[in-house]
Amino acid sequence: MDPLLVTSNLPFDEWTSVLGSERLTGALLDCLTHHVHILEMNGESYRLAASKKRQKQTVQTKPIEKEDARPI
């Protein structure tokens, strides 16, 4: 069997809200979790941290415009 990686930001008990059917969700999780390693990551998202850093840099480097600035 080829390796398969599944990621989600939802815990298993909330997958029913996405898949709709409790039986389908149970069957899917049963197949997916048979002989697997589950890695649960808790911490700040790398993408969120990078996005916040980019936003902060953009705000700091944005030129200040004066409303009454006139060309010379």
Distance bins in CASP14 RR format, pairs under 12 A and 6 or more apart:
PFRMAT RR
TARGET T0000
AUTHOR 0000-0000-0000
RMODE 2
METHOD distances of the structure
MODEL  1
1 31 0 0 0 0 0 1 0 0 0 0 0
1 34 0 0 0 0 0 1 0 0 0 0 0
1 35 0 0 0 0 1 0 0 0 0 0 0
1 36 0 0 0 0 0 1 0 0 0 0 0
3 35 0 0 0 0 0 1 0 0 0 0 0
3 36 0 0 0 0 0 1 0 0 0 0 0
3 37 0 0 0 0 0 1 0 0 0 0 0
4 31 0 0 0 0 0 1 0 0 0 0 0
4 32 1 0 0 1 0 0 0 0 0 0 0
4 33 0 0 0 0 0 1 0 0 0 0 0
4 34 0 0 0 0 0 1 0 0 0 0 0
4 35 0 0 0 0 0 1 0 0 0 0 0
4 36 0 0 0 0 1 0 0 0 0 0 0
4 37 0 0 0 0 0 1 0 0 0 0 0
5 32 0 0 0 0 0 1 0 0 0 0 0
5 36 0 0 0 0 0 1 0 0 0 0 0
5 37 0 0 0 0 0 1 0 0 0 0 0
5 38 0 0 0 0 0 1 0 0 0 0 0
5 39 0 0 0 0 1 0 0 0 0 0 0
6 12 0 0 0 0 0 1 0 0 0 0 0
6 15 0 0 0 0 0 1 0 0 0 0 0
6 28 0 0 0 0 1 0 0 0 0 0 0
6 29 0 0 0 0 0 1 0 0 0 0 0
6 31 0 0 0 0 0 1 0 0 0 0 0
6 32 1 0 0 1 0 0 0 0 0 0 0
6 33 0 0 0 0 1 0 0 0 0 0 0
6 36 0 0 0 0 1 0 0 0 0 0 0
6 37 0 0 0 0 0 1 0 0 0 0 0
6 38 0 0 0 0 1 0 0 0 0 0 0
6 39 0 0 0 0 0 1 0 0 0 0 0
7 32 0 0 0 0 0 1 0 0 0 0 0
7 38 0 0 0 0 0 1 0 0 0 0 0
7 39 0 0 0 0 1 0 0 0 0 0 0
7 40 0 0 0 0 0 1 0 0 0 0 0
7 41 0 0 0 0 1 0 0 0 0 0 0
7 45 0 0 0 0 0 1 0 0 0 0 0
8 14 0 0 0 0 1 0 0 0 0 0 0
8 15 1 0 0 1 0 0 0 0 0 0 0
8 17 0 0 0 0 0 1 0 0 0 0 0
8 18 0 0 0 0 1 0 0 0 0 0 0
8 19 0 0 0 0 0 1 0 0 0 0 0
8 25 0 0 0 0 0 1 0 0 0 0 0
8 28 0 0 0 0 0 1 0 0 0 0 0
8 29 0 0 0 0 0 1 0 0 0 0 0
8 32 0 0 0 0 0 1 0 0 0 0 0
8 38 0 0 0 0 0 1 0 0 0 0 0
8 39 0 0 0 0 0 1 0 0 0 0 0
8 40 0 0 0 0 0 1 0 0 0 0 0
8 41 0 0 0 0 0 1 0 0 0 0 0
9 15 0 0 0 0 0 1 0 0 0 0 0
9 18 0 0 0 0 0 1 0 0 0 0 0
9 40 0 0 0 0 0 1 0 0 0 0 0
9 41 0 0 0 0 1 0 0 0 0 0 0
9 42 0 0 0 0 0 1 0 0 0 0 0
9 43 0 0 0 0 0 1 0 0 0 0 0
9 45 0 0 0 0 1 0 0 0 0 0 0
9 47 0 0 0 0 0 1 0 0 0 0 0
9 48 0 0 0 0 0 1 0 0 0 0 0
10 16 0 0 0 0 1 0 0 0 0 0 0
10 17 1 0 0 1 0 0 0 0 0 0 0
10 18 1 0 0 1 0 0 0 0 0 0 0
10 19 0 0 0 0 0 1 0 0 0 0 0
10 25 0 0 0 0 0 1 0 0 0 0 0
10 29 0 0 0 0 0 1 0 0 0 0 0
10 40 0 0 0 0 0 1 0 0 0 0 0
11 17 0 0 0 0 0 1 0 0 0 0 0
11 18 0 0 0 0 0 1 0 0 0 0 0
11 29 0 0 0 0 0 1 0 0 0 0 0
11 38 0 0 0 0 0 1 0 0 0 0 0
11 40 0 0 0 0 1 0 0 0 0 0 0
11 42 0 0 0 0 0 1 0 0 0 0 0
12 18 0 0 0 0 0 1 0 0 0 0 0
12 19 0 0 0 0 0 1 0 0 0 0 0
12 25 0 0 0 0 1 0 0 0 0 0 0
12 26 0 0 0 0 1 0 0 0 0 0 0
12 28 0 0 0 0 0 1 0 0 0 0 0
12 29 1 0 1 0 0 0 0 0 0 0 0
12 30 0 0 0 0 0 1 0 0 0 0 0
12 32 0 0 0 0 1 0 0 0 0 0 0
12 33 0 0 0 0 1 0 0 0 0 0 0
12 38 0 0 0 0 1 0 0 0 0 0 0
12 40 0 0 0 0 0 1 0 0 0 0 0
13 22 0 0 0 0 0 1 0 0 0 0 0
13 25 0 0 0 0 1 0 0 0 0 0 0
13 26 0 0 0 0 0 1 0 0 0 0 0
13 29 0 0 0 0 1 0 0 0 0 0 0
14 20 0 0 0 0 0 1 0 0 0 0 0
14 22 0 0 0 0 0 1 0 0 0 0 0
14 25 0 0 0 0 1 0 0 0 0 0 0
14 29 0 0 0 0 0 1 0 0 0 0 0
15 21 0 0 0 0 0 1 0 0 0 0 0
15 22 0 0 0 0 1 0 0 0 0 0 0
15 24 0 0 0 0 1 0 0 0 0 0 0
15 25 1 0 1 0 0 0 0 0 0 0 0
15 26 0 0 0 0 1 0 0 0 0 0 0
15 27 0 0 0 0 0 1 0 0 0 0 0
15 28 1 0 0 1 0 0 0 0 0 0 0
15 29 1 0 0 1 0 0 0 0 0 0 0
15 30 0 0 0 0 0 1 0 0 0 0 0
15 32 0 0 0 0 1 0 0 0 0 0 0
15 33 0 0 0 0 0 1 0 0 0 0 0
16 22 1 0 1 0 0 0 0 0 0 0 0
16 23 0 0 0 0 1 0 0 0 0 0 0
16 24 0 0 0 0 1 0 0 0 0 0 0
16 25 1 0 1 0 0 0 0 0 0 0 0
16 26 0 0 0 0 1 0 0 0 0 0 0
16 27 0 0 0 0 0 1 0 0 0 0 0
16 28 0 0 0 0 0 1 0 0 0 0 0
16 29 0 0 0 0 1 0 0 0 0 0 0
17 25 0 0 0 0 1 0 0 0 0 0 0
18 24 0 0 0 0 0 1 0 0 0 0 0
18 25 0 0 0 0 1 0 0 0 0 0 0
18 28 0 0 0 0 0 1 0 0 0 0 0
18 29 0 0 0 0 0 1 0 0 0 0 0
19 25 1 0 1 0 0 0 0 0 0 0 0
19 26 0 0 0 0 1 0 0 0 0 0 0
19 27 0 0 0 0 1 0 0 0 0 0 0
19 28 1 0 0 1 0 0 0 0 0 0 0
19 29 0 0 0 0 1 0 0 0 0 0 0
19 32 0 0 0 0 0 1 0 0 0 0 0
20 26 0 0 0 0 0 1 0 0 0 0 0
20 28 0 0 0 0 0 1 0 0 0 0 0
21 27 0 0 0 0 1 0 0 0 0 0 0
21 28 0 0 0 0 1 0 0 0 0 0 0
21 29 0 0 0 0 0 1 0 0 0 0 0
22 28 0 0 0 0 0 1 0 0 0 0 0
22 29 0 0 0 0 0 1 0 0 0 0 0
23 29 0 0 0 0 0 1 0 0 0 0 0
23 30 0 0 0 0 0 1 0 0 0 0 0
24 30 0 0 0 0 0 1 0 0 0 0 0
24 31 0 0 0 0 0 1 0 0 0 0 0
25 31 0 0 0 0 0 1 0 0 0 0 0
25 32 0 0 0 0 0 1 0 0 0 0 0
25 33 0 0 0 0 0 1 0 0 0 0 0
26 32 0 0 0 0 1 0 0 0 0 0 0
26 33 0 0 0 0 1 0 0 0 0 0 0
26 34 0 0 0 0 0 1 0 0 0 0 0
27 33 0 0 0 0 0 1 0 0 0 0 0
27 34 0 0 0 0 0 1 0 0 0 0 0
28 34 0 0 0 0 0 1 0 0 0 0 0
29 36 0 0 0 0 0 1 0 0 0 0 0
29 38 0 0 0 0 0 1 0 0 0 0 0
30 36 0 0 0 0 0 1 0 0 0 0 0
32 38 0 0 0 0 1 0 0 0 0 0 0
43 49 0 0 0 0 1 0 0 0 0 0 0
44 50 0 0 0 0 0 1 0 0 0 0 0
44 51 0 0 0 0 0 1 0 0 0 0 0
44 52 0 0 0 0 1 0 0 0 0 0 0
44 53 0 0 0 0 0 1 0 0 0 0 0
45 51 0 0 0 0 1 0 0 0 0 0 0
45 52 0 0 0 0 1 0 0 0 0 0 0
46 52 0 0 0 0 0 1 0 0 0 0 0
46 53 0 0 0 0 0 1 0 0 0 0 0
47 53 0 0 0 0 0 1 0 0 0 0 0
47 54 0 0 0 0 0 1 0 0 0 0 0
48 54 0 0 0 0 0 1 0 0 0 0 0
48 55 0 0 0 0 0 1 0 0 0 0 0
49 55 0 0 0 0 0 1 0 0 0 0 0
49 56 0 0 0 0 0 1 0 0 0 0 0
50 56 0 0 0 0 0 1 0 0 0 0 0
50 57 0 0 0 0 0 1 0 0 0 0 0
51 57 0 0 0 0 0 1 0 0 0 0 0
51 58 0 0 0 0 0 1 0 0 0 0 0
52 58 0 0 0 0 0 1 0 0 0 0 0
52 59 0 0 0 0 0 1 0 0 0 0 0
53 59 0 0 0 0 0 1 0 0 0 0 0
53 60 0 0 0 0 0 1 0 0 0 0 0
54 60 0 0 0 0 0 1 0 0 0 0 0
54 61 0 0 0 0 0 1 0 0 0 0 0
55 61 0 0 0 0 0 1 0 0 0 0 0
55 62 0 0 0 0 0 1 0 0 0 0 0
56 62 0 0 0 0 0 1 0 0 0 0 0
63 69 0 0 0 0 0 1 0 0 0 0 0
END
